[in-house]
């Protein structure tokens, strides 16, 4: 449901939209709808959004916001990311309240995964 003043949609750059679709459908079971060759929308992600054609990438090093996924099985999610062409930027580390790691998608965009489940 759309709510006034609430986050509703997010967009990410992608050099290779096909690679983004393959990666996120494989790791997180996202669904996609193409709107021409330079844009695809995703759903089944907790927050709908899209990928637009761009040579840029988002990272915390360049000051971008960090989107963080939740996982009940953080090691399984890490393996799925590596096996699907993602890269681990920061390995799993503890923080107050849980554990997390940062990863890059095949287009170089940075995300994180956290869990409050014990290993």
C-alpha positions in Angstrom: 0.0 0.0 0.0 1.3 3.4 -0.9 1.6 5.7 2.2 2.1 9.4 2.2 5.6 10.3 3.3 6.9 6.7 3.4 9.7 5.2 1.3 8.1 3.7 -1.7 10.6 2.8 -4.4 14.4 2.6 -4.9 16.5 2.7 -8.0 20.1 1.5 -8.6 22.5 2.0 -11.5 23.5 -1.0 -13.6 26.1 -1.3 -16.3 24.6 -4.7 -17.2 20.9 -4.9 -16.5 20.8 -8.6 -17.5 23.5 -9.4 -15.0 21.6 -7.6 -12.2 18.4 -9.6 -13.1 20.2 -12.9 -13.1 22.0 -12.2 -9.8 19.0 -10.9 -7.8 16.6 -13.5 -9.1 19.1 -16.3 -8.2 20.1 -15.0 -4.8 16.9 -13.3 -3.5 14.1 -14.6 -5.8 13.3 -11.1 -7.2 10.9 -10.7 -10.1 11.5 -8.3 -13.0 9.5 -6.4 -15.6 11.5 -4.7 -18.4 10.6 -1.2 -19.5 12.8 -0.9 -22.6 16.5 -1.9 -22.9 17.7 0.6 -20.3 15.3 0.0 -17.3 13.9 -2.9 -15.4 11.7 -2.8 -12.4 11.9 -5.4 -9.6 9.4 -6.7 -7.1 9.4 -9.4 -4.3 12.2 -7.5 -2.6 10.5 -6.0 0.4 10.6 -2.6 -1.3 9.9 -2.3 -5.1 12.4 -0.6 -7.3 14.4 -0.8 -10.5 17.7 -0.8 -12.2 18.6 1.9 -14.8 21.4 1.8 -17.4 24.4 3.6 -16.0 28.2 3.3 -15.8 28.0 4.4 -12.1 27.8 2.2 -9.0 26.7 2.9 -5.4 29.1 2.3 -2.5 29.5 3.5 1.1 33.0 4.6 0.2 31.5 7.2 -2.1 28.9 8.3 0.4 25.9 6.3 -0.9 23.2 5.0 1.3 23.5 1.3 2.2 20.6 -1.0 1.7 20.7 -3.9 4.1 19.0 -7.3 3.6 17.9 -9.5 6.5 18.8 -13.2 6.5 17.8 -16.1 8.8 20.9 -18.0 7.6 23.7 -15.5 7.0 26.3 -18.1 5.9 23.9 -19.6 3.4 23.1 -16.1 2.0 26.8 -15.3 1.7 27.4 -18.6 -0.2 24.5 -17.9 -2.6 26.0 -14.4 -3.3 29.4 -15.8 -4.0 28.0 -18.6 -6.2 25.9 -16.2 -8.2 28.7 -13.8 -9.1 28.7 -11.4 -6.2 31.8 -10.3 -4.3 32.3 -10.1 -0.6 33.5 -6.6 0.3 33.5 -7.0 4.1 33.4 -10.6 5.6 30.9 -11.5 8.3 31.5 -9.5 11.5 29.8 -9.1 14.8 28.1 -5.9 15.9 25.8 -5.2 18.9 22.5 -7.0 18.0 23.8 -9.4 15.4 26.2 -10.1 12.5 26.6 -8.7 9.0 28.6 -8.6 5.9 28.9 -6.3 2.8 28.8 -7.5 -0.8 29.0 -6.2 -4.3 26.6 -7.2 -7.0 27.9 -8.0 -10.5 27.6 -4.3 -11.4 29.7 -3.1 -8.4 26.8 -1.8 -6.2 27.4 -2.3 -2.5 24.8 -3.8 -0.2 24.9 -5.6 3.2 23.2 -8.6 4.8 22.6 -8.8 8.6 21.2 -11.4 10.9 20.2 -11.6 14.5 20.1 -15.4 14.4 23.0 -17.1 16.1 25.1 -19.3 13.9 
